[in-house]
Every structure is written in structure tokens, then in C-alpha cells.
Amino acid sequence: MTTEALVTLKEVSKKYGNRDVLTDVSLTINKGDCLILRETMVKEKVRSSEL
């Protein structure tokens, strides 16, 4: 069975100002893979009545 890559990232780095937030990250997402992205920092809370 061959795997079909839908997205491939190789050695990706990202800085915000002088702060390294990603350094040499590699990722391959293949057809049929499941990926969950989760934000861990909440900048402000929104009440459901404000939505």
C-alpha cells in the first residue's frame, strides 16, 4: 500500500520577534490521517451571550 502525502512540511521555523516558537519542525499529513489542532492560550473569554 502506497501512502499519498497531502501536506508535507520540512524543517519549518518561525519566530515572533526574538522568540523562537517553532524550530526545524517537519510534518507529513497523509490521505486518511486525522489531525487535531488545538489552541492552548486563550487571550480573552467571550460569554455565550456575546456571540
Jmol script that loads the backbone (N, CA, C; Angstrom):
load data "model"
ATOM      1  N   MET A   1       0.846  -1.187   0.000  1.00  0.00           N
ATOM      2  CA  MET A   1       0.000   0.000   0.000  1.00  0.00           C
ATOM      3  C   MET A   1       0.885   1.242   0.000  1.00  0.00           C
ATOM      4  N   THR A   2       0.680   2.116  -0.952  1.00  0.00           N
ATOM      5  CA  THR A   2       1.441   3.358  -1.003  1.00  0.00           C
ATOM      6  C   THR A   2       0.669   4.457  -0.279  1.00  0.00           C
ATOM      7  N   THR A   3       1.404   5.365   0.313  1.00  0.00           N
ATOM      8  CA  THR A   3       0.804   6.453   1.067  1.00  0.00           C
ATOM      9  C   THR A   3       0.878   7.728   0.249  1.00  0.00           C
ATOM     10  N   GLU A   4      -0.247   8.419   0.150  1.00  0.00           N
ATOM     11  CA  GLU A   4      -0.310   9.665  -0.603  1.00  0.00           C
ATOM     12  C   GLU A   4      -0.228  10.843   0.359  1.00  0.00           C
ATOM     13  N   ALA A   5       0.863  11.603   0.291  1.00  0.00           N
ATOM     14  CA  ALA A   5       1.032  12.774   1.155  1.00  0.00           C
ATOM     15  C   ALA A   5       0.191  13.929   0.622  1.00  0.00           C
ATOM     16  N   LEU A   6      -0.660  14.476   1.490  1.00  0.00           N
ATOM     17  CA  LEU A   6      -1.457  15.636   1.108  1.00  0.00           C
ATOM     18  C   LEU A   6      -0.744  16.931   1.462  1.00  0.00           C
ATOM     19  N   VAL A   7      -0.022  16.928   2.602  1.00  0.00           N
ATOM     20  CA  VAL A   7       0.731  18.100   3.058  1.00  0.00           C
ATOM     21  C   VAL A   7       2.065  17.618   3.613  1.00  0.00           C
ATOM     22  N   THR A   8       3.136  18.262   3.218  1.00  0.00           N
ATOM     23  CA  THR A   8       4.456  17.956   3.762  1.00  0.00           C
ATOM     24  C   THR A   8       5.168  19.254   4.120  1.00  0.00           C
ATOM     25  N   LEU A   9       5.612  19.352   5.358  1.00  0.00           N
ATOM     26  CA  LEU A   9       6.423  20.477   5.819  1.00  0.00           C
ATOM     27  C   LEU A   9       7.782  19.917   6.212  1.00  0.00           C
ATOM     28  N   LYS A  10       8.846  20.582   5.810  1.00  0.00           N
ATOM     29  CA  LYS A  10      10.191  20.114   6.142  1.00  0.00           C
ATOM     30  C   LYS A  10      11.000  21.248   6.747  1.00  0.00           C
ATOM     31  N   GLU A  11      11.502  21.019   7.947  1.00  0.00           N
ATOM     32  CA  GLU A  11      12.414  21.940   8.639  1.00  0.00           C
ATOM     33  C   GLU A  11      11.860  23.364   8.695  1.00  0.00           C
ATOM     34  N   VAL A  12      10.603  23.494   9.119  1.00  0.00           N
ATOM     35  CA  VAL A  12       9.947  24.794   9.225  1.00  0.00           C
ATOM     36  C   VAL A  12      10.318  25.453  10.553  1.00  0.00           C
ATOM     37  N   SER A  13      10.638  26.733  10.508  1.00  0.00           N
ATOM     38  CA  SER A  13      10.947  27.511  11.709  1.00  0.00           C
ATOM     39  C   SER A  13      10.136  28.797  11.682  1.00  0.00           C
ATOM     40  N   LYS A  14       9.794  29.292  12.873  1.00  0.00           N
ATOM     41  CA  LYS A  14       9.030  30.539  12.977  1.00  0.00           C
ATOM     42  C   LYS A  14       9.466  31.291  14.224  1.00  0.00           C
ATOM     43  N   LYS A  15       9.638  32.601  14.075  1.00  0.00           N
ATOM     44  CA  LYS A  15       9.986  33.474  15.192  1.00  0.00           C
ATOM     45  C   LYS A  15       8.942  34.569  15.316  1.00  0.00           C
ATOM     46  N   TYR A  16       8.678  34.995  16.527  1.00  0.00           N
ATOM     47  CA  TYR A  16       7.911  36.204  16.824  1.00  0.00           C
ATOM     48  C   TYR A  16       8.865  37.112  17.566  1.00  0.00           C
ATOM     49  N   GLY A  17       9.323  38.146  16.878  1.00  0.00           N
ATOM     50  CA  GLY A  17      10.365  38.994  17.467  1.00  0.00           C
ATOM     51  C   GLY A  17      11.640  38.175  17.627  1.00  0.00           C
ATOM     52  N   ASN A  18      12.183  38.134  18.828  1.00  0.00           N
ATOM     53  CA  ASN A  18      13.379  37.337  19.116  1.00  0.00           C
ATOM     54  C   ASN A  18      13.046  35.949  19.645  1.00  0.00           C
ATOM     55  N   ARG A  19      11.761  35.638  19.774  1.00  0.00           N
ATOM     56  CA  ARG A  19      11.349  34.372  20.385  1.00  0.00           C
ATOM     57  C   ARG A  19      11.116  33.291  19.325  1.00  0.00           C
ATOM     58  N   ASP A  20      11.839  32.164  19.442  1.00  0.00           N
ATOM     59  CA  ASP A  20      11.618  31.009  18.573  1.00  0.00           C
ATOM     60  C   ASP A  20      10.384  30.263  19.047  1.00  0.00           C
ATOM     61  N   VAL A  21       9.391  30.103  18.176  1.00  0.00           N
ATOM     62  CA  VAL A  21       8.196  29.345  18.545  1.00  0.00           C
ATOM     63  C   VAL A  21       8.144  27.990  17.841  1.00  0.00           C
ATOM     64  N   LEU A  22       8.807  27.875  16.694  1.00  0.00           N
ATOM     65  CA  LEU A  22       8.996  26.599  16.004  1.00  0.00           C
ATOM     66  C   LEU A  22      10.429  26.544  15.505  1.00  0.00           C
ATOM     67  N   THR A  23      11.060  25.404  15.670  1.00  0.00           N
ATOM     68  CA  THR A  23      12.429  25.247  15.188  1.00  0.00           C
ATOM     69  C   THR A  23      12.575  23.898  14.498  1.00  0.00           C
ATOM     70  N   ASP A  24      12.847  23.919  13.202  1.00  0.00           N
ATOM     71  CA  ASP A  24      13.083  22.717  12.391  1.00  0.00           C
ATOM     72  C   ASP A  24      11.989  21.661  12.550  1.00  0.00           C
ATOM     73  N   VAL A  25      10.736  22.062  12.432  1.00  0.00           N
ATOM     74  CA  VAL A  25       9.607  21.146  12.550  1.00  0.00           C
ATOM     75  C   VAL A  25       9.311  20.533  11.187  1.00  0.00           C
ATOM     76  N   SER A  26       9.152  19.219  11.168  1.00  0.00           N
ATOM     77  CA  SER A  26       8.780  18.511   9.946  1.00  0.00           C
ATOM     78  C   SER A  26       7.487  17.750  10.207  1.00  0.00           C
ATOM     79  N   LEU A  27       6.609  17.710   9.206  1.00  0.00           N
ATOM     80  CA  LEU A  27       5.304  17.079   9.366  1.00  0.00           C
ATOM     81  C   LEU A  27       4.814  16.602   8.012  1.00  0.00           C
ATOM     82  N   THR A  28       4.273  15.406   7.979  1.00  0.00           N
ATOM     83  CA  THR A  28       3.626  14.895   6.776  1.00  0.00           C
ATOM     84  C   THR A  28       2.229  14.439   7.153  1.00  0.00           C
ATOM     85  N   ILE A  29       1.236  14.928   6.425  1.00  0.00           N
ATOM     86  CA  ILE A  29      -0.141  14.501   6.618  1.00  0.00           C
ATOM     87  C   ILE A  29      -0.529  13.701   5.384  1.00  0.00           C
ATOM     88  N   ASN A  30      -0.868  12.444   5.604  1.00  0.00           N
ATOM     89  CA  ASN A  30      -1.213  11.543   4.512  1.00  0.00           C
ATOM     90  C   ASN A  30      -2.721  11.466   4.335  1.00  0.00           C
ATOM     91  N   LYS A  31      -3.131  11.047   3.171  1.00  0.00           N
ATOM     92  CA  LYS A  31      -4.548  10.834   2.880  1.00  0.00           C
ATOM     93  C   LYS A  31      -5.103   9.854   3.915  1.00  0.00           C
ATOM     94  N   GLY A  32      -6.212  10.235   4.550  1.00  0.00           N
ATOM     95  CA  GLY A  32      -6.830   9.369   5.555  1.00  0.00           C
ATOM     96  C   GLY A  32      -6.396   9.662   6.977  1.00  0.00           C
ATOM     97  N   ASP A  33      -5.356  10.493   7.164  1.00  0.00           N
ATOM     98  CA  ASP A  33      -4.912  10.850   8.515  1.00  0.00           C
ATOM     99  C   ASP A  33      -5.907  11.803   9.163  1.00  0.00           C
ATOM    100  N   CYS A  34      -5.934  11.776  10.474  1.00  0.00           N
ATOM    101  CA  CYS A  34      -6.770  12.691  11.245  1.00  0.00           C
ATOM    102  C   CYS A  34      -5.841  13.587  12.055  1.00  0.00           C
ATOM    103  N   LEU A  35      -6.055  14.887  11.992  1.00  0.00           N
ATOM    104  CA  LEU A  35      -5.193  15.844  12.688  1.00  0.00           C
ATOM    105  C   LEU A  35      -6.058  16.808  13.479  1.00  0.00           C
ATOM    106  N   ILE A  36      -5.696  17.006  14.741  1.00  0.00           N
ATOM    107  CA  ILE A  36      -6.414  17.944  15.593  1.00  0.00           C
ATOM    108  C   ILE A  36      -5.459  19.064  15.975  1.00  0.00           C
ATOM    109  N   LEU A  37      -5.855  20.303  15.679  1.00  0.00           N
ATOM    110  CA  LEU A  37      -5.076  21.473  16.075  1.00  0.00           C
ATOM    111  C   LEU A  37      -5.804  22.118  17.241  1.00  0.00           C
ATOM    112  N   ARG A  38      -5.053  22.414  18.287  1.00  0.00           N
ATOM    113  CA  ARG A  38      -5.668  22.949  19.491  1.00  0.00           C
ATOM    114  C   ARG A  38      -4.910  24.181  19.945  1.00  0.00           C
ATOM    115  N   GLU A  39      -5.615  25.243  20.181  1.00  0.00           N
ATOM    116  CA  GLU A  39      -5.005  26.462  20.704  1.00  0.00           C
ATOM    117  C   GLU A  39      -4.948  26.343  22.221  1.00  0.00           C
ATOM    118  N   THR A  40      -3.763  26.547  22.802  1.00  0.00           N
ATOM    119  CA  THR A  40      -3.617  26.360  24.237  1.00  0.00           C
ATOM    120  C   THR A  40      -3.671  27.665  25.007  1.00  0.00           C
ATOM    121  N   MET A  41      -3.524  28.786  24.334  1.00  0.00           N
ATOM    122  CA  MET A  41      -3.576  30.068  25.024  1.00  0.00           C
ATOM    123  C   MET A  41      -4.858  30.795  24.640  1.00  0.00           C
ATOM    124  N   VAL A  42      -5.601  31.222  25.630  1.00  0.00           N
ATOM    125  CA  VAL A  42      -6.825  31.970  25.390  1.00  0.00           C
ATOM    126  C   VAL A  42      -6.568  33.413  25.756  1.00  0.00           C
ATOM    127  N   LYS A  43      -6.727  34.303  24.790  1.00  0.00           N
ATOM    128  CA  LYS A  43      -6.413  35.703  25.025  1.00  0.00           C
ATOM    129  C   LYS A  43      -7.519  36.414  25.789  1.00  0.00           C
ATOM    130  N   GLU A  44      -8.748  36.066  25.524  1.00  0.00           N
ATOM    131  CA  GLU A  44      -9.839  36.682  26.259  1.00  0.00           C
ATOM    132  C   GLU A  44     -11.035  35.734  26.236  1.00  0.00           C
ATOM    133  N   LYS A  45     -11.840  35.793  27.277  1.00  0.00           N
ATOM    134  CA  LYS A  45     -13.017  34.955  27.354  1.00  0.00           C
ATOM    135  C   LYS A  45     -14.205  35.710  26.774  1.00  0.00           C
ATOM    136  N   VAL A  46     -15.022  34.984  26.040  1.00  0.00           N
ATOM    137  CA  VAL A  46     -16.215  35.567  25.449  1.00  0.00           C
ATOM    138  C   VAL A  46     -17.422  34.838  26.039  1.00  0.00           C
ATOM    139  N   ARG A  47     -18.321  35.588  26.611  1.00  0.00           N
ATOM    140  CA  ARG A  47     -19.546  34.984  27.138  1.00  0.00           C
ATOM    141  C   ARG A  47     -20.438  34.550  25.989  1.00  0.00           C
ATOM    142  N   SER A  48     -21.168  33.478  26.198  1.00  0.00           N
ATOM    143  CA  SER A  48     -22.025  32.962  25.127  1.00  0.00           C
ATOM    144  C   SER A  48     -23.057  33.986  24.695  1.00  0.00           C
ATOM    145  N   SER A  49     -23.461  34.889  25.585  1.00  0.00           N
ATOM    146  CA  SER A  49     -24.433  35.919  25.216  1.00  0.00           C
ATOM    147  C   SER A  49     -23.842  36.956  24.263  1.00  0.00           C
ATOM    148  N   GLU A  50     -22.512  37.027  24.170  1.00  0.00           N
ATOM    149  CA  GLU A  50     -21.863  37.979  23.278  1.00  0.00           C
ATOM    150  C   GLU A  50     -21.693  37.423  21.865  1.00  0.00           C
ATOM    151  N   LEU A  51     -21.942  36.134  21.691  1.00  0.00           N
ATOM    152  CA  LEU A  51     -21.730  35.520  20.385  1.00  0.00           C
ATOM    153  C   LEU A  51     -22.809  35.803  19.417  1.00  0.00           C
TER     154      LEU A  51
END
end "model"
wireframe off; spacefill off
backbone 0.3
color backbone group
